[in-house]
Amino acid sequence: MRTSMRTVLAWVLPTLGLVGCMGSQDPVDVATVSEDLNAVPRLQERLDPAGVIESDSTNAFNQGPTSGFSANLGTNGRTCQTCHVIEDGWTITPQHARLLPPHDPLFTPNDGSDCPPISASQGPHKALSSQLVNFGLIRIQLGIPSTANFSLASASNPEHCAVAPGSSGAGGQLFMFRRPLPSTNLIFDSTIMWDGRETLQKITTAAGFQAESPFLFDLNDQANSATTGHAQGSPIAGAPAQADIVAFETNLTTAQSRLLFQPLDLEGAKGGARYITDVLAPAFAVGVNDPLQPGFTNADFTIFQAWEPTSPTYRSLNAVQKAIGRGEAIFNQTTFVIHDVPGLNSIPSNPLYNPADPLAGQDLRGGCAVCHNSPNIGNHSSPLAINIGVTMAEPVNNDGSPNGVLDIARLPVYTLTNGTAEVRLTDPGRGLITGNWTDLGKTKGPNLRGLAGRAPYFHNGSARDLKTVVRFYNDRFDIGLRDDQIADLVVFLSAL
């Protein structure tokens, strides 16, 4: 069945606030897009809710002799592609999960169900996987390290699991529900996994793809862990399939190529995946544009500089291009008070205060690039696990008022104590890896490219769309964006 781009426009126009500004042009449909692709075998494009998302592979999507990325290397029918789908920006979305058959391997209960299996014979069943179907979340089970300087005081069980989180039946393990990270644009990673648990060697990638050995070591271990864990297979460490998986992943880049039916690489703009591959990836180095080092600039997105309001050609652009340009300018130029972010500048009244934070006890006036500093990519270019509140059971704003924007009601809540204070979190984050009280709730920031194809957002899927993401930040840091500025920022993020 052919899916018309007109259907996609019906989904996205109201979200982007662009109804009535597109003129009378007819949108292209999938058939036209597919025909265009045949001339460029290195590129693959797919429809997403905002238009078209593009992936570039410098080895033409070659999976190697073992076809490792799509091969069944385990015992439960899963492959890497089960959770890393090109149409979904190389992760998985709730929409994708809902379209799968009831007993698809994605729903295998080792981590695809809401609760741990209650018998060895329990198979995959969509009806037991509401977290996947509604939020695109996989269940991650981790215990508190024996050396930790905190302990579990209590755990809620909102799914009423027979084997409850934190219980003896679960071996004391906590259940975290997390989005699979995209298996693309990996060359820009400074940390592997949300909680950094696969950063076994400190990543030192330098410009020109130099000093990649630690990065590749970590990805190799991650591929092996995914095979033994998610796919319930035998180890592949040192096997050809492991090398083929890592080679396939590290040759991928992904970005939005069309917003609605507008190409993002015209009139001086540099959207799409080829610019990432050819220009940004070779120039990347861990630590570039570090906000804690001299030379940092808030204006770290320039791909749509030719469409920004200060451009001499701005007046001749169409409505979509102007909105993208205004959004990039807002991202680059808007500053606000960054208050009490553990890992960056926690304050003494916060139970998770750490005097070793780089800016401990100090408010910082900065912009979006303080946490999204990698130029034209948007992740943190050096390791910086932080807690902006998304992992907390009751997120708060700068002034301490509740931030009720995110949908976290269905997540377990863990009350943890260090013997003096207590904190309540839905995900202890990096604290479960290091065992350090002050690391509780910290996660890494993900890459911003290809955002439109992979909703919902944040590690726990708590923001259903990009407008919700922007609203969370606007309230959390009292940024003061108007509705029209929020709309422009959403359009810009959708174009990445």
Secondary structure by P-SEA (a helix, b strand, c coil): ccccaaaaaaacccccccccccccbbbbcaaaaaaaacccccbbbbbccccbbbbbbccccccccccccccccccccccccccccccccccccaaaaaaccccccccccccccccccccccccccccccccccccbbbbbbbccccccccccccccccccccccccccccccbbbbbbcccccccccccccccccccccccccccccccccaaaaaaaaaaaaaaaaacccccccccccaaaaaaaaaaaabbbccccccccccccccccccccccccccccccccccccccccccccccccccccccccccccccccaaaaaaaaaaaaaccbbbbbccccccccccccccccccccccccccccccccccccccccccccbbbbbcccccccccccccccccccccccbbbbbbbcccbbbbcccccccccccccccccbbbbccccccccccccccccccccaaaaaaaaaaaacccccaaaaaaaaaaaaac
